[in-house]
Amino acid sequence: MKPLTLYTNPNSRGRIVRWLLEELNVPYDIKVLQYGDEIKAADYLALNSMGKVPAITHGEVVVTETAAICAYLADQFADRQLAPALDSAERGTYYRWLFFAAGPLEMATSAKAFNWRLDADNAQSVGCGLYQDTLNTLESALTQSLYICGQQFTAADVYVGSHIHWGLMFNTLESRPAFTEYVQRLQARKAAIRANELDDALLTT
């Protein structure tokens, strides 16, 4: 098996990748980078010139951007069934929600957090459109099935669920029943609990 290393910080989106790795139940190493000089050091910038975490190395392959890492890992370990089959109808839904969270949802919650103006004058020019439209679209999807792609838990749930969880924690998402029930269901998973415990332990070291 090719060596797999996660570059992360417990106060980062690296928590999403840690959770996915625990769901996959594959061996991996972890490299914790501190914000400041360490994360901007030349050896790490050679892997990710953005100087941000998370990133992974898998053998000679380097993958950055959290949604891309999730999609890559789910495909590399396809036997774990954390992505719908390539020829299934749910595969398109899976891609849709992975990148909906990476695009419109992150844009909308960032705008909310930093009081950026989103209104009828600029909604057509930004990726998320109006804030309420983004939330309503997500809510509608979560009221139709157990998971974001249907009845199968996937890497998209790890990614989307993490964004919703943080949005509720930091009040950038309205506390709607569809959101809270979904997060509670996901956070009760053994792999999610284990991943949180591992990352929380890093905060005390």
MOZIZI-V468828 format. One record per helix or strand. SS is the DSSP state (alpha for helix, beta for strand). FROM is the first residue (numbers start at 1). TO is the last residue. Records with the same first field share a line. If there is no record, write none. Layout:
SS = FROM-TO / FROM-TO
This chain:
beta = 4-8 / 29-32 / 55-58 / 61-64 / 147-147 / 150-150
alpha = 14-24 / 42-45 / 66-76 / 78-80 / 90-113 / 123-125 / 131-142 / 155-169 / 177-187 / 190-203
